[in-house]
Amino acid sequence: MGARVLLIWPNSLNEVLGWGDLGAIAEPLALEYLGAALRAAGHEAIVLDLRLRQGKLVETLASFRPDLVGVTAFSMHVRRALEICDEVKRFDPAILTIVGGHHATFLPDDFFAAAVDIVVSGDGTEAIVAAADESVGGPIARGDGIYRCDARGAFAATGGPTRLLTRDELDLLAPPDRQLTAGDREGYFIDWMRPIALLRTSVGCPYRCSFCSVWRVFEGHYHLRSIDKVVDELRMIEEENIFLIDDEAFINGKRMLTLAGAIAEAGVRKRYFTYCRIDTLLRNRDAVAAWAKIGLDRLFIGIDAISWKDLDEYNKKCSIDDIERGLAAARELGVGVFAQFVVNTDYGPDDFKALSRFIERSGIDYPSFTVLTPLPGTDMLASFDQVIEKQENGRPNWALFDCQNAVTATRLPKAEFRARYRDLYRVFKGSYTQYREHVVAVREDVTRESALGRPVSNAITIGESAMNRTSVL
């Protein structure tokens, strides 16, 4: 008999810039991969996306009666994930709980709590199946990346510290089960691209930006899915809008040219949005041009810094001249630019002014901002000493690690830094006016299907905030 597994994407605890939970809510692709693995192993899974269905946890527990509840979490979700597990155990202490995701991959000990039975570091497709087996009387889930509590109440690894996907395993994964989110798919959007689906064609990144932990998730490896697998999955996606969540899609220009040709030959027409480095755009301009012909609408470009000091500190390996030439290339190709800037906590008044002038001079239509944050997995968080926002137990206050709050000391008084950071959004409010007009369209009464496939009441679901990447599987 298979297990009944409830997979949960948590809602955020704190507001980001006062805009609510998320200004971009994308499908929980990681949970859809886990759901596909569970189905292939003979288990039943449903997804509860608490970003869209806040307050539905107990109702879903009562209706579905799961044997196992799995929760994924970024750093800003740590406390919320623990609260969810507490609520599950209060409902029924016999339900097995498992937590994984990006934060658990680097700092699993933040989830070593009484309400958590299993913590997973790294890929969770094998661990979730093992936990599901255990929840219905199978063997105890053990293996690489699996931590669990022993008889003395202490958590310990049951195998190697982290479970990583190999290149061959990447292609062997069952396609994500998008039927698990069928009732929510109209609610997934990034700006005006609604509804939008996520697609991954590769994992990992060969670059080493100091503020980024993405490359460490795969220990510096860069794995490509086979082109046939990508095209086959793309054919199955109903949405017109596709966000390629590759950590750096255009690194291998030859491969992206081949993939664009295969998509065109298959007769698939979509609108694409994806990440791209400035130097990658310059080096593989022909590949970007080929994608523009098959529907590439926008590039999410991490410009990140506009000074030599910050470019060097962030280990960006590009120059101001590269940035200017890259922006010009995007304009020539007719591809929109969603430009991200990382605001260093040592910014003074002149730095904020210089950033605004650069954006205006460069003609960037949609600038986006994050605060330099020492995320788990980066060298910046080698210790917690520099973190000033802490919990009573001395560990960082992870709820503020949303890249919109300064969690380390600022050169300016903290209140002034935050005010000037907010002013960046005010100065460029014209960019966000168009964005918000599109978001209003999402705030409509929609009769949705519940996580169990039954109708629920009409809901006004989407807030405004900042974009998130998907969690590690």
Order of alpha helices (4+ residues) and beta strands (2+ residues): beta-beta-alpha-beta-alpha-beta-alpha-beta-alpha-beta-alpha-beta-beta-alpha-beta-beta-beta-alpha-beta-alpha-beta-alpha-beta-alpha-alpha-beta-alpha-alpha-beta-alpha-beta-alpha-alpha
